[in-house]
Structures are given as C-alpha cells and as structure tokens.
Amino acid sequence: MDSFGKRLAECRKAKNLSQKELAEIFNTSHTTIGKYERDEMNPSIEAAKKLAKILETTVGYLLGETDSADLFKDPKMLQRFQDIINLPEDQRKSLLLNIDHFIRSAKISML
C-alpha cells in the first residue's frame, strides 16, 4: 500500500502542479509539501482535508483507505448515497442487500 506521501505526490503530479505551486495554493512552503511527500511529516486532519479538496480527491484515498482517487467525485453517486442514508433503516437494509446481490452476480458473470 502506498503511503500518504506517495499518494500526495501522485495526485499533485496528476494535476500538473509543482511542489511550489501546491504550496502556494495550500498557503505553506514547498519544503512542507516535500516533507509530506517524503513521509517525514504528517499533516493535521484539517490540512489533509484541504489538500484532498485542492487535489480533487478524498482524504480516504490519500490515507490509503481506498484505491480509487475519485471514488466520491460523481455528484449523481453522492446523491444516491445521501438518498440511501435518508431511508428508514429497514428499507436501507433491504436496498443494500439487493445491491450486494447484484454486485456479486456481476462479479461472477465477469469470470
């Protein structure tokens, strides 16, 4: 699994930003960005959230909790998640069970 620093550098490069450019947007020094990328220093939670927003990714991706950098960028998907969360618990469980079955079937058919 990649470290925070490696994922930060990957996202920065994907946006075609230098460490100096990211530092200016983030309102810090390029040496701080370099320390983050070399895993010599860890950002605060608020700093990680701000970096994720600047780089248009998620804190979860930067922290290695997910391998998809843009998992929650799709506004339609985010609305679906919000709609599911707002359902009564019994309906939410039923819907999630159906989704789980559909995903399992799709994975099997891809084999």
Residue pairs with C-beta under 8 A, 6 or more apart in sequence:
1 64
2 10
2 64
3 39
3 64
4 36
4 39
4 42
4 43
4 48
4 62
4 63
4 64
5 36
5 37
5 38
5 39
6 37
6 39
7 61
7 62
7 64
7 69
8 33
8 36
8 37
8 51
8 55
8 62
9 37
10 69
11 55
11 57
11 61
11 62
11 69
12 18
12 19
12 22
12 33
12 37
12 55
14 55
14 69
15 22
15 55
15 56
17 25
18 30
19 30
19 33
19 34
19 37
20 30
22 30
22 33
22 54
22 55
23 29
23 30
23 32
23 33
25 54
26 33
26 47
26 50
26 51
26 54
32 41
35 41
36 42
36 43
36 51
43 51
45 59
48 59
48 62
48 63
49 59
51 62
52 58
52 59
52 61
52 62
55 62
56 70
56 73
57 69
57 70
58 66
58 69
58 71
58 72
60 66
60 71
61 67
61 68
61 69
61 71
72 78
72 81
84 92
84 95
84 96
85 92
87 95
